[in-house]
Amino acid sequence: MACDIRPASETDADAISDVIISALRQTNSSDYPAHIIDRVAENFCPAAVRELLGRRIVFVAVDGGRIVGTASLDGAVVRTVFVAPTAQGRGIGAGLMAAVERAAAAGGIAALTVPSSITARGFYEKLGFDELGDRFHGDERTIIMRRWLKT
């Protein structure tokens, strides 16, 4: 992984939104129909991302001055882990998850859960997350996974 991972700032909101929406439309579209992708993408416009920055610990991966990935921690829940389609497969997601895990451990969190998309299930399994079960939001399937942190 040849990029830097740092805490996100409010000025990153547009770029974070772009990464999330492009990953949803290009990567997740193989596992979810267009109407679900459209519905999820609505939640990540720049204004919504700015609001999330005030409630979560958010990290970004920066490569050549460009944001190529993001991940966040909401209490003990990992959220919004996305890497730009053009940067996938380079270890950026794993690097973001390491930053999230360090933040969680510093906060005394013993286990992380993640509401994973079908698309990301294998990614989380490789990082040691175990599947706990499914949750449905209408016709959108989310896989709930958990990983105990080393203490």
Order of alpha helices (4+ residues) and beta strands (2+ residues): beta-alpha-alpha-alpha-beta-beta-beta-alpha-beta-alpha-beta-beta
